[in-house]
């Protein structure tokens, strides 16, 4: 948030106001989110009066792994990426991957979509350490 405000101040030197920043966590871990959402609870303070001088907010948590598939909506790219994030650590990803890739085929029609698909496939094979290229061959070829 501070970096956003710093950049705003650099780009808008005459402005005396800061834009609001919507703090959000997009989480897709194998376990439920384990940390408190209250920012002040992350500080270790001996004197509780110090807390009134510390920022206080609670980010919105979107725990994709615990969402119903029907709750994950939006454009093809966003929906596909969020569904892959949802299933990436689950054993049933292999079953769901063919449908996800069929859904994502429309992304291949333009350069931006191809970059998204490349990033998605790269994440599946390199980013997680769980999937190898040969695992994707069957879902991609059919």
Backbone bond lengths (Angstrom), bond angles and torsions (degrees), N, CA, C in turn:
res aa  C-N    CA-C-N  psi(-1)  N-CA   C-N-CA  omega(-1)  CA-C   N-CA-C  phi
1 X - - - 1.439 - - 1.526 109.89 -
2 X 1.311 115.32 -41.19 1.463 119.28 -179.71 1.526 110.49 -62.22
3 X 1.322 117.13 -41.28 1.477 119.78 179.28 1.526 111.51 -63.13
4 X 1.310 117.01 -38.12 1.468 120.26 177.08 1.519 109.49 -61.80
5 X 1.314 116.64 -45.20 1.460 119.88 -179.78 1.526 111.57 -67.93
6 X 1.328 117.16 -38.49 1.471 119.53 176.59 1.523 110.85 -60.61
7 X 1.322 116.04 -45.12 1.463 119.67 178.98 1.530 110.62 -63.53
8 X 1.318 116.83 -40.65 1.464 120.59 177.82 1.530 110.36 -59.88
9 X 1.318 116.57 -45.26 1.470 120.30 -179.75 1.528 111.34 -64.31
10 X 1.323 116.96 -38.49 1.464 120.92 178.24 1.523 110.98 -65.35
11 X 1.320 116.54 -41.95 1.465 121.14 -176.40 1.526 113.43 -83.30
12 X 1.327 117.78 -17.83 1.467 122.07 -176.97 1.523 109.76 -132.07
13 X 1.299 115.77 64.95 1.469 121.11 -173.06 1.527 113.53 -59.07
14 X 1.313 117.80 -26.46 1.464 120.24 -177.71 1.527 112.70 -85.88
15 X 1.312 116.57 -11.38 1.463 120.56 -178.07 1.522 110.31 -79.83
16 X 1.317 116.17 135.82 1.463 120.28 176.73 1.530 111.12 -104.76
17 X 1.326 116.61 1.94 1.462 121.68 -178.41 1.529 110.01 -112.24
18 X 1.306 115.24 148.59 1.462 121.27 176.01 1.530 109.08 -102.05
19 X 1.318 117.28 145.16 1.465 119.02 176.40 1.527 109.96 -76.54
20 X 1.324 117.34 149.74 1.463 118.30 175.23 1.530 109.74 -69.06
21 X 1.303 115.53 145.72 1.462 121.43 177.20 1.528 106.67 -119.57
22 X 1.311 115.30 124.94 1.463 122.37 -178.67 1.524 108.48 -89.52
23 X 1.335 118.41 102.79 1.464 119.27 -177.92 1.530 110.83 -76.20
24 X 1.317 115.80 125.18 1.456 121.05 -177.20 1.526 109.19 -140.32
25 X 1.322 115.32 140.80 1.457 122.03 175.79 1.521 107.18 -114.13
26 X 1.324 116.43 122.42 1.459 122.00 173.26 1.523 106.14 -102.33
27 X 1.318 115.73 108.52 1.464 121.76 -172.58 1.521 109.73 -117.36
28 X 1.333 116.30 142.28 1.461 119.70 177.36 1.524 111.25 -142.50
29 X 1.299 116.54 36.09 1.457 120.72 -177.67 1.518 113.09 -72.82
30 X 1.300 115.49 164.63 1.455 121.96 179.52 1.521 113.28 -70.45
31 X 1.300 116.72 -23.15 1.468 122.40 178.20 1.521 108.74 -115.65
32 X 1.339 117.15 159.32 1.474 118.45 176.28 1.531 111.22 -58.54
33 X 1.322 116.53 153.30 1.463 123.43 179.11 1.524 109.27 -51.24
34 X 1.338 118.80 120.23 1.458 120.89 -172.19 1.532 115.71 -94.58
35 X 1.312 117.90 -1.08 1.463 119.83 -171.51 1.521 111.19 -110.70
36 X 1.330 116.22 155.13 1.466 118.36 176.85 1.526 110.87 -66.64
37 X 1.316 115.59 150.95 1.460 120.21 178.87 1.524 112.25 -96.66
38 X 1.305 116.38 -7.40 1.453 120.14 177.06 1.527 108.53 -85.41
39 X 1.330 117.04 117.99 1.462 121.74 -174.00 1.525 112.28 -58.42
40 X 1.322 117.49 -42.40 1.467 119.85 -177.85 1.523 112.63 -63.47
41 X 1.312 117.23 -26.51 1.467 119.02 -179.26 1.528 112.08 -70.63
42 X 1.321 117.34 -8.60 1.462 121.08 178.00 1.528 112.76 -83.81
43 X 1.330 116.73 -10.21 1.462 121.30 -179.92 1.522 110.38 -93.08
44 X 1.321 115.38 143.50 1.451 120.74 173.20 1.525 107.13 -100.86
45 X 1.324 116.09 108.33 1.468 119.61 -179.09 1.523 109.47 -125.71
46 X 1.315 114.88 140.03 1.461 120.71 176.81 1.525 110.57 -84.62
47 X 1.312 114.89 -39.27 1.462 121.06 -176.86 1.532 108.44 -104.05
48 X 1.321 116.70 112.46 1.465 121.66 -176.24 1.525 113.30 -63.00
49 X 1.327 117.56 -19.70 1.468 119.20 179.08 1.524 111.46 -68.84
50 X 1.331 116.60 -19.09 1.465 120.87 177.90 1.535 110.39 -66.41
51 X 1.331 117.14 -29.48 1.464 120.93 -176.14 1.527 113.41 -56.91
52 X 1.315 117.27 -32.51 1.477 118.41 -178.26 1.527 112.13 -67.75
53 X 1.317 117.39 -11.70 1.463 121.50 178.56 1.530 112.58 -101.11
54 X 1.306 116.41 0.49 1.467 121.41 179.90 1.530 110.02 -103.40
55 X 1.320 116.72 148.29 1.469 119.28 178.51 1.531 111.02 -59.50
56 X 1.319 115.60 142.76 1.457 121.25 179.37 1.526 109.40 -127.97
57 X 1.306 116.33 117.97 1.460 121.39 174.81 1.518 108.27 -163.29
58 X 1.298 114.89 163.97 1.460 121.47 175.73 1.516 108.10 -127.96
59 X 1.326 117.64 115.80 1.463 119.25 178.47 1.527 110.53 -68.35
60 X 1.307 115.66 156.35 1.458 121.07 174.69 1.527 107.23 -81.74
61 X 1.310 115.91 130.02 1.460 121.11 179.92 1.522 109.55 -101.08
62 X 1.326 116.26 123.12 1.465 122.08 171.98 1.524 106.30 -110.73
63 X 1.321 115.49 100.39 1.462 121.47 -179.55 1.524 107.63 -92.93
64 X 1.326 115.62 88.70 1.461 122.57 -172.99 1.524 111.34 -58.73
65 X 1.311 117.71 -35.69 1.463 121.14 -176.85 1.524 112.12 -63.75
66 X 1.308 117.80 -20.29 1.451 121.45 -178.49 1.526 113.25 -107.38
67 X 1.314 117.19 8.17 1.469 121.48 177.70 1.522 109.95 -85.63
68 X 1.315 116.44 147.92 1.463 121.90 168.65 1.516 108.03 -67.87
69 X 1.308 118.03 144.97 1.469 120.27 178.54 1.529 111.10 -56.21
70 X 1.337 117.03 -35.82 1.461 121.00 -179.31 1.527 112.29 -67.47
71 X 1.320 116.95 -23.64 1.465 120.69 177.79 1.527 111.85 -76.10
72 X 1.308 116.88 -19.24 1.464 121.57 -178.57 1.523 107.51 -89.75
73 X 1.314 114.99 100.70 1.463 120.77 -175.76 1.519 109.88 -122.12
74 X 1.309 115.33 175.87 1.458 120.19 176.81 1.508 111.07 127.11
75 X 1.310 115.06 -169.42 1.457 120.78 179.16 1.528 109.55 -64.28
76 X 1.318 115.33 161.23 1.468 121.55 -175.65 1.523 112.03 -53.43
77 X 1.319 117.28 -46.53 1.469 120.26 -177.21 1.521 110.84 -62.00
78 X 1.316 116.79 -49.09 1.462 120.32 -177.97 1.520 110.83 -64.20
79 X 1.315 116.53 -46.24 1.471 120.31 -179.02 1.539 110.85 -62.28
80 X 1.317 116.98 -45.35 1.466 120.20 -179.51 1.526 110.93 -61.93
81 X 1.321 116.62 -47.23 1.470 119.98 -179.52 1.524 111.42 -61.62
82 X 1.329 116.82 -43.78 1.463 119.85 -179.41 1.529 111.41 -66.21
83 X 1.330 117.29 -37.81 1.465 119.38 177.72 1.527 111.48 -67.97
84 X 1.321 117.59 -38.16 1.465 119.48 175.68 1.526 109.57 -63.84
85 X 1.324 117.31 -42.84 1.466 119.87 177.22 1.524 110.79 -60.40
86 X 1.336 116.31 -39.49 1.462 120.12 179.95 1.528 111.20 -60.64
87 X 1.327 116.99 -44.80 1.465 121.27 -171.97 1.526 114.60 -95.90
88 X 1.302 118.94 -4.75 1.459 122.17 -170.50 1.532 113.51 -56.51
89 X 1.313 118.38 -34.47 1.463 120.78 -177.71 1.527 112.45 -102.06
90 X 1.323 116.76 5.29 1.463 120.66 -177.51 1.524 110.64 -97.68
91 X 1.328 116.62 147.22 1.463 119.37 -179.20 1.528 113.36 -67.09
92 X 1.341 118.62 -20.33 1.465 120.29 -178.50 1.530 113.26 -86.75
93 X 1.326 117.68 9.49 1.470 119.27 176.66 1.525 110.86 -59.27
94 X 1.323 117.56 -39.56 1.469 120.52 -178.65 1.526 111.23 -58.70
95 X 1.332 117.55 -36.76 1.466 121.27 178.04 1.527 111.62 -70.90
96 X 1.307 116.58 -36.67 1.461 121.09 -173.88 1.527 113.57 -86.90
97 X 1.310 116.29 -21.90 1.458 120.59 -174.03 1.527 113.90 -57.78
98 X 1.334 120.36 -43.43 1.471 118.18 179.12 1.530 112.98 -57.24
99 X 1.332 117.53 -43.92 1.470 120.30 178.72 1.524 111.40 -64.55
100 X 1.331 116.48 -39.85 1.467 119.80 179.02 1.523 110.92 -63.63
101 X 1.315 116.75 -41.21 1.463 119.97 -178.84 1.528 111.79 -71.39
102 X 1.337 117.52 -35.61 1.470 119.98 175.12 1.523 109.29 -62.82
103 X 1.323 116.05 -44.79 1.469 121.04 178.19 1.529 110.74 -59.39
104 X 1.316 116.44 -35.50 1.466 121.34 -175.58 1.521 113.47 -83.18
105 X 1.325 118.64 -6.08 1.466 120.75 -177.26 1.522 112.76 -57.47
106 X 1.321 117.56 -30.93 1.466 119.64 179.86 1.525 111.57 -63.78
107 X 1.325 116.86 -19.40 1.466 120.15 179.42 1.523 112.08 -69.34
108 X 1.315 116.47 -20.23 1.462 120.22 -174.71 1.526 113.29 -76.08
109 X 1.324 117.77 -3.66 1.470 120.23 -175.64 1.522 113.64 -80.05
110 X 1.317 118.60 -16.08 1.470 119.04 177.90 1.525 110.69 -137.85
111 X 1.322 115.22 164.72 1.471 121.45 -174.48 1.524 111.98 -59.92
112 X 1.331 117.29 -44.20 1.458 120.70 -179.65 1.528 110.33 -61.82
113 X 1.321 116.79 -42.51 1.455 120.73 178.40 1.513 112.35 -64.09
114 X 1.327 116.14 -39.27 1.470 119.86 177.88 1.526 110.66 -64.83
115 X 1.317 117.43 -37.71 1.470 120.47 176.64 1.524 110.63 -64.06
116 X 1.329 116.12 -40.43 1.466 120.17 178.19 1.523 109.96 -62.70
117 X 1.337 116.83 -45.29 1.468 120.69 178.94 1.527 111.01 -62.85
118 X 1.323 116.75 -42.38 1.463 120.23 178.45 1.530 109.93 -59.81
119 X 1.327 116.35 -46.03 1.466 120.80 179.87 1.523 110.60 -61.95
120 X 1.316 116.36 -42.51 1.457 121.58 178.84 1.530 111.16 -61.19
121 X 1.321 116.68 -48.42 1.468 120.65 -179.99 1.527 111.45 -67.15
122 X 1.322 116.51 -37.06 1.463 120.44 176.80 1.530 109.89 -62.31
123 X 1.321 116.34 -44.79 1.460 120.50 179.62 1.525 110.52 -61.93
124 X 1.331 116.51 -42.35 1.461 119.83 179.08 1.524 111.92 -61.21
125 X 1.334 117.09 -40.09 1.464 119.95 -174.69 1.520 113.89 -90.91
126 X 1.305 117.84 -39.01 1.470 120.92 -173.52 1.524 113.11 -106.00
127 X 1.306 116.77 -38.17 1.460 120.65 -172.03 1.510 114.66 -72.76
128 X 1.322 116.78 -30.56 1.457 119.17 -175.75 1.513 113.37 -96.71
129 X 1.335 117.12 -24.71 1.451 120.40 -176.18 1.523 113.21 73.23
130 X 1.340 117.31 7.13 1.464 120.99 -177.53 1.518 113.02 -107.19
131 X 1.317 116.54 -25.28 1.462 120.30 -174.39 1.510 109.30 -113.19
132 X 1.309 115.09 140.20 1.456 119.91 177.12 1.522 107.26 -114.60
133 X 1.291 115.90 161.53 1.467 120.42 -177.45 1.525 112.04 -54.22
134 X 1.330 117.43 -37.21 1.459 119.00 -178.58 1.532 112.06 -66.62
135 X 1.342 117.94 -25.38 1.462 120.53 175.98 1.526 111.12 -66.56
136 X 1.322 117.01 -29.70 1.463 120.93 -177.14 1.520 112.51 -88.51
137 X 1.299 117.10 -17.71 1.468 120.50 -175.58 1.527 111.36 -56.48
138 X 1.332 118.39 -49.27 1.469 121.33 -177.83 1.532 111.55 -63.63
139 X 1.339 120.26 -50.26 1.466 118.77 178.35 1.529 113.17 -61.32
140 X 1.319 118.07 -32.81 1.463 120.15 -178.24 1.525 111.96 -77.06
141 X 1.323 116.68 -39.04 1.460 120.09 -177.26 1.527 110.61 -84.02
142 X 1.337 116.26 -33.51 1.460 119.93 177.15 1.488 114.44 97.91
